[in-house]
Amino acid sequence: MVIIERDQIKKLLYIVTAFLIFYFIPDNLGPISTGLNEAVLMMKDYAREHVLLCLVPAFFIAGAISVFVKSDSVMKYMGAAAPLTAAYAMGAVSGTVLAVCSCTVLPIFVGIYMRGAGLGPAIAFLYSGPAVNVIAVTLTSRVLGFEMGAARIVGAASMSVVIGLAMAFIFRKAESARMDSLVSVENDEVPIALWKIILLIGSMVGFLIFANFGHPGVENGVFHTIFTLKWYLAASFLIAAVLSSLLLFNKNLIGEWLSSTLDYTLQVTPLLFIGVLAAGFLLGRPGHEAFIPSGWIEGILGGNSLSTNLFAAFSGALMYFATLTEVPIIQGLMGAGMGDGPALSLLLAGPALSLPSILVISKAISWRKTATFVGLVVIFSTFAGFIFGLFV
């Protein structure tokens, strides 16, 4: 009797699938060719603009959190037993200074979640990081109007807390079991002086902020001054990070840090790259056609119905927005006829989520939790945009 193993069946299915794709592929690729071209070009842009200055520092920050920040400290301030007000305030507010995209925030989110942060506060941080940062809100107010900027910060800040609370409640049993396991495994950790941790991680966060500090859209003011000095400030923080790591920590800890950083890199990067390619193939870069014609999206986003806002929120959850690029993109869409309500829905869902980030989040917290998180973001963004559109 011939016995076929499961791995053989999987490989056979891959072969058959590939055969069917190439057998039925049309002679004129049309949108497929356009989508493939956009996928490659988006991956090129991502590699040039976001890997070295965004992802790499984020991986080092995540590795440092994993090694230097002890789980009992994270659990004290962001764990299930921490005071709700403090835990969610820390999760929601800490993202305001990070001008990061939905992908750059992921390694840091994974780091604090693995070290014992409760699901709710960690989700609040995950959402607020890309959605509530000060520069993005300021740029939104200048370009899209004060009402839109105010609605964005109020909506995003409140949504980060509400969605975090909802996630914590829905998955309370699983979270309770996870917290119990963390307490039993991590209670023998040797503490490290807090000031050393703050100096190292703070220096890396400073580099991440200023190395990616975008143009504020005006030629004067505090933000413009910071922009002109960004590389001096970034270099200063980078030097501080290197010196503090070499002078304050022994070789064994530095080795563990580098090993943890590598683990996060290997865990997150492949999924991010796959997601960026998929997003490029389907939706393309801003202003460029891909497999899904941009006219389809622009034609559906007029008015202020619930379905229009839902489509805007759902589309935003799949699209990839580089840091601060959501503002000119939405400005262009509004010029093409998109209503104020759908614009806010897209602003609330788009920067916080993307197809690449969804893939990574699913590996960190499971597909079930990820699907729930995405659903909550889309639903709340839809209603927030709809209500905003009724009054503006």
NORTA-V403183 format. One line per field, one symbol per residue. phi: phi as a letter, one per 20 degrees, with the letter a starting at -180 (. if undefined). psi: psi as a letter, one per 30 degrees, with the letter a starting at -180 (. if undefined). Layout:
phi=???
psi=???
//
This chain:
phi=.edefffffffffffffffffffefffeflgfffffffffffffffffecffedfggfffffffffeeefffffffdcefefggffffffffffefeeecefefffgfgfffffepffgffffgfgffgeedffffffffffedofffffffffffffffffffffffffdfffffffffffffedfdfefdgffffffffffffgfffffdfeffncdbnfffffffdgffffffffffffffffedcfffffffffffffgffffeggfffffffffffedmfgncfcfegffffffeefnbfffffffffffffefddfgmffffffgffffeoffffgffgffeeffecaggffffgffecnffffffffffffffffffffffffdd
psi=kkkkleeeeeeeeeeeeeeeefegklejeceeeeeeeeeeeeeeeeeeffeefdeeeeeeeeeeeeeejkefeefefglfflkeeeefeeeeeffffjillfeefeeeeeeeefggkleeeeeeeeefeffgkeeeeeeeeeefleeeeeeeeeeeeeeeeeeeeeeeeeheeeeeeeeeeeefegfgkklkkeeeeeeeeeeeeeeeeffgjlkfflglleeeeeefgeeeeeeeeeeeeeeeeeffkleeeeeeeeeeeeeeefeeeeeeeeeeeeeeeefllkgkkaejkfeeeeffglahleeeeeeeeeeefflkklkfffeeeeeeeefggkleeeeeeeeeeefflleeeeeeeefegleeeeeeeeeeeeeeeeeeeeeefff.
//
